[in-house]
């Protein structure tokens, strides 16, 4: 009798033992129920060992055949499939992927009995946006090096008051970048590897923030001034971002509202900074942050496209944050003063007055740009105006 075997394994003169049974074990492991495996060997005395193996494993030994100097042994798989097939189009994302995928990538086949890691972020419509791969490619192409790409030695010494203003600004920026580093890191381990592009991109985002932190601290230290004061207003504002445990709300508050406003701040600082190395620092950071904002806006836009009613949880997140921060009533006065000195070009009365006017114009521009982003993601303009007005005066 001939057998239509699905797989043939040539084992030559390998004797019965660990190496011998490894090949058979793995062939059966990835075979389907009722598949027939042919084992080809020079040895003619394997029948009893293979019968015992099959009894132990729950398979069926079918036959032994001689073919010149070779011997073929046939085993039929009767045990259950170890790797159940998940029917999925390789080019299509499922809304609800299998729960037992573990830490394996999309379209891999998890072995039966693999643990359910309990990934909380396991639903396509809460996670996905179609530009994620493009953004990740951009992040790789635009990487810059804090040590090599900024000419730190060309930064001039400013007078003490201006140096303090710059150091105070750098302190504030560093605090915000720590927030932008820690917040996404909370969610990476909650995303199913089925949507692996998301944690991979978030990891690149975190790498960006780490580089920004290093650069801002280095700029604060470059002329010996060092990092300065951290206000309770800034700390509490950033705490509301850190404490948010809902990924959709967090993405909206951080990337759309916060980092979107932060991009405007970086553009302002770049415009009024007097030395080219610091200007370049702000410019490079702004390029990175713009990418983060694009991620957030596309993410939330996709969510609202699939479920417009989720605008209510976004509104709730902003209103709840405002209610908490209203008790503090204000903004970081040290930061605003430092920005005014920088923009005005000095600390005299007229320079300060002019700088404060420029800061006021910046706040208006931040509001207009927030409204534009909110409308872009699918929020009604009147609601967008209201949400924007309720954003923290602490910018991020």
ABEGO torsion letter per residue (X at the ends): XBBBBABBBBAEABBBEAAAAAAAAAAAAABBBGBBBBBBBABAAAAAAAAAAAAAAGBBBABBBBBEABBBBBBBBABBBABBBBBBBAABBBABBBAAAEABBBGBBBBBGBBBAGBABABAAAABBAAAAAAAAAAAAABBBAAAABBAAABBBBBAAAAAAAAAAAAAAAAAAAAAAAAAAAAAAABBAABAAAAAAAAAAAAAAAAAAAAAAAAAAAAGAEBBBBBAAAAAAAAAAAABABAAAAAAAAAAAAAAAAAAAAAAAAAABABAAAAAAAAAAAAAAAAAAAAAAAAAAAAAAABAAAAAAAAAAAAAAAAAAAAAGEBBAAAAAAAAAAAAGEABAAAAAAAAAAAAAAAAAAAAAAAAAAAAAGBBAAAAAAAAAABBAAGX
